Amino acid sequence: MVRLGRLKAMSWTIAVLLVPGVGVTPLPAAGVGAAGSGSPEPVSARPEPREPLAAAREHASEVARATGQKVPIEEMTTENAKVWALPNGRFESVIASGPVRFKRDGRWTEVDLTLHARPDGTVAPAAHLNDLTLAGRREGGESDLASIKAGGTRRAMRWSDGLPEPVLDGKRAIYRDVLPGIDLVVEAQMTGYEQFTVIKNRAALAHYDRAQAALKLGDAASKPDGHGAWCTTPARRRRR
C-alpha cells in the first residue's frame, strides 16, 4: 500500500504537498481571506450554499474535535483512497496502489479474500471485486473450477474431472489428490485468482501432464510447448 503524505487539494482549504509516509494537512480557520487582499470581502445578506465536499469535511472536523477521534469522510472515499478528519483540524489520507474496496448494495465494502463455503456448495471470498466463485465437491465431468465477472460476463477456468471437497485455508482452496500425489490449489487475489498444482512426490510427476491438460480457460486449453512449459491457447472457432 502506498501512503501519500499530504492530501491533494480538493479546494482552496487544503494545501498541496506530497511527501513519503502518511501526512496531514491543516485546515485554515473559517473566514480567512486570500493572502494579499487589500480589504475584507463584502458579506452577503444570505450566505452562499456550501460545496457538498467542503460541507462534509467541515462536519467531519467538527465531530473529530468533539469526540477526540478521527472521523472518516465518506464522501471522499473511493476504490483506492480514504480520508479522515483528525481532532487537531487536519486530515489524513491513505491511498492504495489498486482498488481495495467496492460498492455493494450502495455501501463501500472492504475487500476480504477469506474463503467461505456457500449454501449451494460453491466457495467464495467474503468480499471480492469481481465476484470470484470456486468449485465445491464435484462427482465427475467437466465443470468450472474458478470463475470471475469480466465485462458483464463470467470467465471461467474449467476442470475436466471430479473434485474433492476443498480444504479452505484463508484465501486458498486446496483440492487434495485430484490425481495420485497431486493437489490442485486456487488462491484468491484482489481482482482475480491464481491457480497452481502441488506435486507431493516423485511418482506424481507421471500424472503432471494429465493434470495440466485437464485445465481449460473457457474455450482455451493448456498444451505443452515442447520446452518444459505449458501454453494456453484459444480453440479455433468453427466457420458457419
C-alpha positions as CSV (number, residue, x, y, z in Angstrom):
1,M,0.0,0.0,0.0
2,V,1.3,3.4,-1.0
3,R,0.8,6.2,1.6
4,L,0.9,9.7,0.3
5,G,2.0,12.4,2.6
6,R,-0.4,15.2,2.3
7,L,-3.9,15.2,0.9
8,K,-4.1,16.6,-2.6
9,A,-6.1,19.8,-2.7
10,M,-9.8,19.3,-3.2
11,S,-10.5,23.1,-2.7
12,W,-8.6,26.2,-1.6
13,T,-8.9,25.0,2.0
14,I,-6.3,22.2,1.6
15,A,-2.7,22.6,0.7
16,V,-1.0,20.5,-1.9
17,L,2.1,18.6,-0.7
18,L,3.1,15.0,-1.2
19,V,5.9,13.5,0.9
20,P,6.7,9.9,2.0
21,G,4.6,8.4,4.8
22,V,1.2,9.3,6.0
23,G,0.8,13.1,6.2
24,V,-1.8,15.5,7.4
25,T,-2.8,18.9,6.1
26,P,-4.1,21.8,8.2
27,L,-7.5,23.2,7.7
28,P,-7.4,27.1,7.7
29,A,-9.7,28.9,10.1
30,A,-13.1,29.8,8.6
31,G,-13.4,33.4,7.4
32,V,-9.7,33.9,6.5
33,G,-9.4,35.7,3.2
34,A,-6.8,35.0,0.4
35,A,-3.3,36.3,1.1
36,G,-2.6,39.8,-0.2
37,S,-6.2,41.0,-0.3
38,G,-6.4,44.7,0.5
39,S,-9.8,44.7,2.1
40,P,-12.2,42.2,3.5
41,E,-14.7,40.6,1.1
42,P,-18.3,42.0,1.3
43,V,-20.7,40.0,3.5
44,S,-23.8,38.8,1.7
45,A,-27.1,39.1,3.5
46,R,-27.8,35.4,2.5
47,P,-24.9,33.0,2.9
48,E,-23.9,31.2,-0.2
49,P,-24.6,27.4,-0.2
50,R,-21.5,25.4,0.7
51,E,-20.0,23.0,-1.8
52,P,-21.1,19.5,-0.6
53,L,-17.5,18.2,-0.3
54,A,-16.4,21.2,1.8
55,A,-19.5,20.8,4.0
56,A,-18.6,17.1,4.5
57,R,-15.1,18.0,5.5
58,E,-16.2,20.7,7.9
59,H,-18.8,18.4,9.6
60,A,-16.3,15.6,10.0
61,S,-13.8,18.0,11.5
62,E,-16.4,19.2,14.0
63,V,-17.2,15.6,15.0
64,A,-13.5,14.7,15.3
65,R,-12.8,17.7,17.6
66,A,-15.8,17.0,19.7
67,T,-15.1,13.2,20.1
68,G,-11.3,13.3,20.1
69,Q,-11.3,10.5,17.4
70,K,-10.5,10.6,13.8
71,V,-13.6,10.5,11.6
72,P,-13.8,9.1,8.0
73,I,-15.1,11.4,5.3
74,E,-17.4,9.0,3.4
75,E,-17.9,11.5,0.6
76,M,-14.2,11.3,-0.2
77,T,-13.9,7.6,-0.2
78,T,-13.0,5.9,-3.5
79,E,-12.0,2.4,-4.6
80,N,-8.4,3.1,-3.5
81,A,-8.5,6.1,-1.2
82,K,-9.8,7.0,2.2
83,V,-9.7,10.3,4.1
84,W,-10.2,11.0,7.8
85,A,-10.6,14.3,9.7
86,L,-8.4,14.5,12.8
87,P,-9.2,16.1,16.1
88,N,-6.5,18.7,15.6
89,G,-8.2,20.1,12.5
90,R,-6.0,18.3,10.0
91,F,-6.7,15.5,7.6
92,E,-5.1,12.1,7.0
93,S,-5.3,10.2,3.7
94,V,-4.4,6.6,2.7
95,I,-4.1,5.8,-0.9
96,A,-3.6,2.2,-2.2
97,S,-1.9,1.3,-5.5
98,G,-5.0,-0.5,-6.6
99,P,-8.7,-1.0,-5.7
100,V,-9.2,-2.2,-2.1
101,R,-13.0,-1.7,-1.7
102,F,-16.1,-1.6,-3.9
103,K,-19.8,-0.6,-3.7
104,R,-22.1,-3.4,-2.6
105,D,-25.8,-2.6,-2.1
106,G,-24.9,1.1,-2.2
107,R,-22.3,0.9,0.6
108,W,-18.5,0.7,0.4
109,T,-17.2,-2.8,1.3
110,E,-13.6,-3.6,2.0
111,V,-12.1,-6.5,0.0
112,D,-11.9,-9.6,2.1
113,L,-10.3,-12.6,0.4
114,T,-11.1,-15.1,3.2
115,L,-12.8,-18.1,1.6
116,H,-16.1,-19.5,2.8
117,A,-18.4,-22.3,1.7
118,R,-21.8,-21.2,0.3
119,P,-25.1,-23.0,0.9
120,D,-25.1,-24.1,-2.8
121,G,-21.8,-25.9,-2.3
122,T,-19.6,-23.4,-4.1
123,V,-16.8,-21.5,-2.4
124,A,-16.2,-17.7,-2.5
125,P,-14.3,-14.9,-0.7
126,A,-16.2,-12.8,1.8
127,A,-15.9,-9.8,-0.5
128,H,-14.3,-9.8,-3.9
129,L,-14.1,-7.1,-6.6
130,N,-15.1,-9.4,-9.4
131,D,-17.3,-11.9,-7.6
132,L,-14.8,-14.8,-7.6
133,T,-16.5,-18.2,-7.3
134,L,-14.7,-21.5,-6.8
135,A,-16.0,-25.1,-7.1
136,G,-17.0,-27.3,-4.3
137,R,-17.1,-31.0,-4.4
138,R,-17.9,-32.5,-7.9
139,E,-18.5,-36.1,-8.6
140,G,-17.3,-36.1,-12.2
141,G,-17.4,-34.5,-15.6
142,E,-16.1,-31.1,-16.7
143,S,-17.1,-28.1,-14.6
144,D,-16.0,-24.6,-13.5
145,L,-13.0,-24.7,-11.1
146,A,-12.9,-20.9,-10.7
147,S,-14.8,-18.0,-12.4
148,I,-15.0,-14.2,-12.2
149,K,-17.1,-11.5,-13.7
150,A,-15.4,-9.7,-16.6
151,G,-17.0,-7.2,-19.0
152,G,-20.6,-8.2,-18.0
153,T,-19.9,-12.0,-18.4
154,R,-18.3,-14.7,-16.4
155,R,-14.9,-16.0,-17.4
156,A,-14.1,-19.5,-16.1
157,M,-11.2,-21.9,-15.7
158,R,-12.6,-25.4,-16.0
159,W,-11.5,-28.8,-14.7
160,S,-12.4,-31.9,-16.8
161,D,-12.7,-34.4,-13.9
162,G,-14.3,-34.8,-10.5
163,L,-13.1,-32.7,-7.5
164,P,-13.0,-33.4,-3.8
165,E,-14.3,-31.1,-1.1
166,P,-11.8,-28.3,-0.9
167,V,-9.8,-27.6,2.2
168,L,-10.1,-23.9,2.9
169,D,-7.1,-22.1,4.3
170,G,-7.5,-18.3,4.4
171,K,-7.6,-17.2,0.8
172,R,-6.6,-20.7,-0.5
173,A,-8.8,-23.6,-1.6
174,I,-6.9,-26.9,-1.7
175,Y,-8.3,-29.8,-3.7
176,R,-6.3,-32.7,-2.4
177,D,-5.3,-35.7,-4.6
178,V,-7.2,-34.7,-7.7
179,L,-4.8,-37.1,-9.2
180,P,-2.4,-39.5,-7.4
181,G,0.1,-37.3,-5.4
182,I,-1.2,-34.1,-6.9
183,D,-3.1,-31.3,-5.1
184,L,-4.9,-28.5,-7.1
185,V,-4.7,-25.1,-5.4
186,V,-6.6,-21.9,-6.2
187,E,-5.7,-18.7,-4.3
188,A,-8.0,-15.6,-4.3
189,Q,-6.3,-12.4,-5.4
190,M,-7.5,-8.8,-5.2
191,T,-9.0,-8.7,-8.7
192,G,-8.9,-12.4,-9.8
193,Y,-7.2,-15.6,-8.7
194,E,-4.1,-17.8,-9.1
195,Q,-4.1,-21.5,-9.8
196,F,-1.2,-23.9,-9.3
197,T,-0.6,-27.6,-8.6
198,V,1.4,-29.2,-5.9
199,I,3.4,-32.3,-6.8
200,K,3.8,-34.2,-3.5
201,N,6.1,-37.0,-4.5
202,R,8.3,-38.2,-7.4
203,A,5.8,-40.8,-8.6
204,A,3.2,-38.0,-9.0
205,L,5.3,-36.5,-11.8
206,A,3.9,-39.2,-14.1
207,H,0.5,-37.6,-13.8
208,Y,1.5,-33.9,-14.1
209,D,0.8,-33.7,-17.9
210,R,-2.6,-35.1,-17.3
211,A,-3.3,-32.5,-14.6
212,Q,-2.3,-29.6,-16.9
213,A,-4.3,-31.0,-19.8
214,A,-7.4,-31.2,-17.5
215,L,-7.3,-27.4,-17.0
216,K,-9.1,-25.2,-19.6
217,L,-9.8,-21.5,-19.8
218,G,-13.2,-21.1,-21.4
219,D,-12.7,-22.4,-25.0
220,A,-9.0,-22.4,-24.5
221,A,-6.8,-25.4,-23.4
222,S,-3.4,-26.0,-21.9
223,K,-0.8,-27.8,-24.1
224,P,2.9,-28.5,-23.6
225,D,5.1,-26.2,-25.6
226,G,7.9,-28.7,-26.1
227,H,10.4,-26.7,-23.9
228,G,9.2,-27.9,-20.5
229,A,6.5,-25.3,-20.1
230,W,2.7,-25.2,-20.8
231,C,0.9,-22.7,-23.1
232,T,-2.8,-21.8,-23.0
233,T,-4.3,-21.1,-26.4
234,P,-7.9,-20.4,-27.5
235,A,-9.7,-23.0,-29.6
236,R,-10.3,-22.2,-33.2
237,R,-13.8,-21.0,-34.0
238,R,-15.8,-23.1,-36.4
239,R,-16.9,-21.4,-39.6
240,R,-20.6,-21.5,-40.3
